[in-house]
Amino acid sequence: MALVCLDTQIIQWGAMRRVSDSGSQPMIARAYDFILWLTQQNTTVILPSLIVGELLVPIPPEEHNRVLAQLSSDWMIVDFDLRAALLFAQMRYDKAIKQVMDDIRKHDPYATRKQLIADVMIIATAITHGAEKIYSHNDNFLSLAKGYVVAENFLNISVQKSFLEDEQDNTEE
């Protein structure tokens, strides 16, 4: 059974379907299809607790326990533990990743140091809990993971058309 980690956006778009501005509306169906495909492949999805925190931000606190229960039943939630802390420290010490962070910040004015550090923590957590691959749609995140774990843009994975799109096609006829 393969272990993979999904970045926050994929879960938001494909599982929670709560967060999508007008420009990312098509991502909802693509992410949903991708998550269905992973399920059909008998893939176990690791969800680092830092991602869980990001997912909970737009949700009212009184709904947190319900959402946590759902996330826990769907995926394997893993913590940033001592093993992840050690790998995180090694990654942050690595001159190559420091250069990647500097390059990202030069080319992306919206990428903050704290966001990039959180991404490295997520990557370290996923790796130390056995993730063989990390999927994201965020180029900065994918750049940080490069050299540590296989990291791919989920849009590059060819999957079948979703049941949601089938239903929309049927209603248009």
N, C-alpha and C positions, 0 to 999 in steps of 0.2 A: 504494500500500500504506500503510495507516494504521499509525502508531506510537503505542502506548499503554504506560503504566506501571501495574503492579499492585502494590498495597501487600502487605506481608508476609503478612497473614492470608489473603488469597486464595490465595497460593501454598501456604501451609501446609495449608489446608483442601482445596484442589482438586487440587493436584499431588503433594504429599508425603503428605497424609492421615495425618500423624503427630501433629499437635497439635490436640486438641479435648477440651475438658472436656464434662461431660454436658450442659450448657446450650447448647453450640454444635454438637452432633452434627448437626443438620439442615443446618448450614452446609457440611459436607463435600460433600454432593450438589449444593447450590446453586453452590458455587464450582467444582466439577468441570464442571457444566453450562455455567457461564459461560466457563471456559477452552476447552471444546469449541466453544462458540459463536464465541469470538474466532478460533479456528483455522479454522473454516468461513468466517469473514469475511475470510480472508487477512490478518489483523492481525499485525503484528510486535510482540512484547512486549519492552519495555525493562525490564531488571532492574538497578537501581542497585546497585553493590557494597556499599553500606551495608545494603541489604535482604539481600543474600547473607550478610553477616555475621550478621544477625539470624536467618536461616534455619539457619545452622550451629550456633548456640548449643546447642540440645538434642541435637545429633548427636555421638556419640563422635569424637574427633579422628582415629582411624584410618580413619573412613569419609569424612572431608572431601574427599579427592581424588576419590573415586567420585561423591559428591554434586555437587561442582563440575563434573565432567565432564558429568553429566546435565543440570545447570542450563545449562551452556554450549551443549549441543546443542539444548536446547529454546527458549532465549531469548537475547536479545542483552544480555550483561552489560556495563554501562557504568560507568566510574569517576568519582569525584568529582575533577574535574580543575580547571585554572585557570579555565576558563570558568564552571564550576559554582561555584567559590569566589567569583568576582566577582558572580555573580547572588545567591548566598547572602548576601554582604555587603550588597548593595543591598536585599535583602528584609529583613534584620535591621535595617537602618538605617530602613526604612519605618515611619513612625509608625502606620500602619494595622495592620500585622502585629504591631507591639509591643502594640497595644491588643487584638488578637485573642488573643495569647499571655496577656496579663494576664486577660482575660475567661475564657479556658479554665481557667487556674489557680485563679480564684475559684470557678468552678462545678464543677470536677473535682478533688477532693483527691488523686487518684491520678496526675494529669498533672504530671510533673516538668519543670523547665526543660530538663534535658538531653534528655528524650524529645522535647520540642517542637522543640528545636534540631536534633536528628537528623532529625525529620520535614521541617523546612525544607531541610536538606541533601539529603534524598532528592528533594524537589520540585524544587530547583534543578538537581540532576543530571539528572532526567528532562526538564526543560524544555530544558536546554542540549544535550541529545542528541536533541532533536526530538520528544519526546512531545507528541501533540496532545491527549491526554486522560489523566487519572489516575483509576484506580478504586480504591476502598477501601471498608471498612465502618466505618471509624473517623471519627466526626463531627469530632473535633479535627483530624485530618489533613486532612479535606475543607475545614474552615474556614480552615486555613492556606494551602491551595492557591488558594482563591477569590480571583479578581482577577488571578491569574498564569497559570492554565491551566484548561481545563475539567476539573472534578473531579466525579465522580458516585459514588454508592453503588452498588456492583455489584448489589445486590438490587433496584434499580429498573429493571434491564434485563431485559426479558422474553426468556427463552431456552427452548429445547425441553427436555423431560424427559430425564434422563440414562439412559445404558445401564445404569448401576448400579441405578437405581430400577426399570427394566424387569425386570432380573434378579430383584430382590427381589419385585416383583409376581408374577412367574411362580412363584417358590418358595412364595408364600403361597397359591396356588390349589389 
